[in-house]
Amino acid sequence: MEQAGTYILVLSVNRETEISIGQLGTFAFPNGHYLYIGSARGPGGLKARLARHLRESKQPRWHIDYLLQEARVVEIWKASSPEKLECLWAQALLTMPNATILVSGFGSSDCGCPTHLIYFTTPISFPAFASQLQALGAGPCLAREMPGEATQG
């Protein structure tokens, strides 16, 4: 069985757009950088979940599927771990400078987080995020990859 884990899709939106996000409603997404925190616990683990996110044709199932119709995945940050790390990672991102919540409840309908999608006008670096996690005492080793690498075995 593939490894379960937590991941961040680092996204870029190049033009302001309005997107209908399932039952959440329709929202304006300004151009900029978005970080979406997700987890993969089902069959196929991280590899299968990331491959699905990167697939262009799919039936929208999760909030992120709607945004991915307009956004481009720039990087993927991930950690293989049986621990549920989504909320800790969201907390870490929300404490970073210029973090903004544009859509409350995005990707976080199954937890108490305000959102699992954080907007930044300027890019957030992988080392800055890793340092933030370390400051919060977060455990597992993070990996960074480009979108084309996510589906390779």
Residue, then its C-alpha position, 0 to 999 in steps of 0.5 A: m500500500e502506498q504511503a498516507g500523508t499530507y501535502i500542499l499544492v502551491l498554486s498560481v492564478n495568473r488573472e482575477t477570476e470568479i469560481s463557483i466552489g460547489q456548495l460553498g458558493t461563488f468567490a473572486f480569486p485575485n491573481g497571486h499565490y495559493l497554498y492548499i493543504g490536503s491529506a491522502r489517507g485512502p487507497g494509493g496514498l499520496k501518489a494516487r491523490l496527487a496524480r488525481h489533482l494533476r489530471e486535467s479531466k475529472q469530475p469535481r469532488w473536492h473544493i480544490d477541484y474547482l480551483l484547479q480548473e483555473a489555477r496552475v500547480v507550481e510545486i508540491w510539498k509533502a510528507s509521508s506520515p500516518e499523522k494528520l498534519e493538515c491542521l498544523w500545516a494550515q496553522a503554520l501558513l496562517t501565521m506567515p506574513n501576508a497570509t489571507i483567508l479568501v474562502s472560509g471553510f475551503g477544504s476544511s469542512d471536516c475539521g475546525c480550521p478556518t480554511h485549508l486554502i491560504y492566499f499570498t500576493t507574493p510567493i512563499s518559499f519552501p524553506a520559510f514554510a519548513s522553518q515555520l513548521q519546525a518552530l511549531g515543533a512539527g515532525p516528519c521530513l518534508a519533500r518538495e517536487m515539481p508537478g511532473e514528478a508527482t506521478q512518477g513511481 
